[in-house]
Amino acid sequence: MFGAGGRNENQEVLDLENAEMKQALDGILSEHNKKSEIIPILQAIQKEYRYLPEEALCYVAEKLHVGEAKIYSIATFYENFSLEPKGKYVIKICDGTACHVRKSIPILEALRKKLGLSEQKKTTDDMLYTVETVSCLGACGLAPVLTVNDKVYPAMTPDSACELVDTLK
């Protein structure tokens, strides 16, 4: 549906979201406004949105007077940055040696099955859950472990992981 001036209502919503995003980004940039602070800027953006939106990266490049390619190269170099939207609950399953030996893969498989996810599809359609594997969470003595939004859950099993997901709803 078109409103006044021939603008699409969806475009008006997009403009509002961009205005809110620009306000949030301006707040981040007021704290970190140097080219040497690109990584802390990206960390703050990811904390705000749970990923790095393309619009945000372009805006930061413009404000810092650096090329978009430089921002993207940093965002794609570090594994902790994500260019894909993540769910409200980011579940990371450790697959380091200690966790793998103590059966972390069956936990991953159980969660994927429960949530309708796969190796390619990591986030549920309702944007509630993202399930990822990581090389090590640094809690080997608690293996197998997973984290939900960085909170550690030790000695997990496929059943306890699925029960945990049920409590998050």
N, C-alpha and C positions, 0 to 999 in steps of 0.2 A: 504494500500500500504506500502510496506517495503522499507526503505531507506538503506543507507550504514550500514553494520554491522548487517543486519537482524532486525533492530529496526523498529517498527511500527511508522508511522508518528504521530499517535495519542499519542503515548508514548512520542515523542519528544515535542509535545505541552504541555503535562502534566508536563514534566520535566521543561519546561520554566515557566509554571504557578507556579510550586512549588518553583523554584528559585526566582521568583518575590515575592511569599508569604514569603519565608524565609528571604528575604531582608527586607520586611515590618515588619515581626515579630522580626527580629534582632533590628530594629529601636525602636520598642515598648519595647523590653527587655533591651535596653540600657538605657531607662528612668526608668524602673521598673524592677530591676534585683534581687529582694529578694523574698524568699518564702513567706514572709509576705505580699507581694504585688500582690498576685494572682488575687484578685478581680479587682484592677485597670488594671491589664494586660488583663483580660478577657473583661473588659469594653472597653479598647482601641481596642482590636481585633474586638469586635462586632461593634464598631463605624466604623472601616475600612471596614468590610465585610457585615454588617447588620445581621450577625449571627455568630456562632462560628463553623468554619469548623473543622471537625475531625482531619485533618492533622495538623491544627494549635494547637489544644489541645495536640496532641502527641508531637509536636515539643517543646512546652512550657514545658511540663513535663520533657522531656529529658534535656533541657537547664537548668532548675531549679533543676534538680536531685530530682524530686518528682515522685511518682507513678501516672500513668495516672488515676487511680481510684480516687485519691484525686482531681485532676483537674476536672474530670467528676462529682464528688459529689458536688463540688462547682457550676459548671455550671448548674447542674440540680436542685439544691436547690433553687436558686433565680429565681423568675418568670420572671424577666426582661431579662434573658439570653435565647437565642434561639439556638437550635442545628439544626434547619431547616432554609434553605435559605428564606429570606424575599424579598419582592418586593422593587422597587425603592421608592415607596410611601407606607409607613406604616400608615394605617388608624386605629386609636384606638377609639372605640366608648365606651363612659362611660355608664355603667349600674349600677352605684351607685343609692342609693335611690332617690335622687332628679331627676336625669336624667331618671331613670326608670319610675317614676310617671309622668314625662313630656314626655313620649313616645319615649324612645331611641330605643326600640326593633323594631318598624316599620322602623326606620332609618337603622338599621343593616340589616333587611330583604330586604329593597329596594336596598342597596348597594350590598348585596350578589346576588340578582336577576340580577342587572345591569351587574355585573362582572362575573357571572357564578360561584359563590363560594358557599360554604356550611359550616356547622359547622366543618366538617372534612377537607375540602379543603379551606385553608385560603389565598392562594397565587395564582394569575393568572398564566397561563402557560407561558405568555410572561415576567414574573417576574417584571411587572410594579406595581402591587398592592398587598398588604397584608391587610386583614381586620380582626381585632381582637376586642374582648371586654375586657374591664378592669373594675375592681371593683370601682375605683374612680379616677378621674383626678384632683380632688381638686379645681374644679371651679363650685361648686354647684349653686351659684347665677346666673350662665350663662346657666343653664341646658335647654335643653339637649345639651351636647357638644361632640365634637370629636376633635381629633388631627390628623394632617397629618405631619409626621416627627417632632413631638413635637410642631408644631404650633397649637394654640387653635382656634377653630371655634365655636362660641357660638350660642345658640338659633337655632339649626339646625332642619330641617324637612326632611322627606324623599326626597322631591323634591329638596331642597337646597343642600342636601348631594350629590345627583346624578349630579346636576349642577356643584358642586365643583369638582367632579371627572372628568367631561368633561373639565374643565379648566386646569387640571393637564396634560392632554395629550399634 
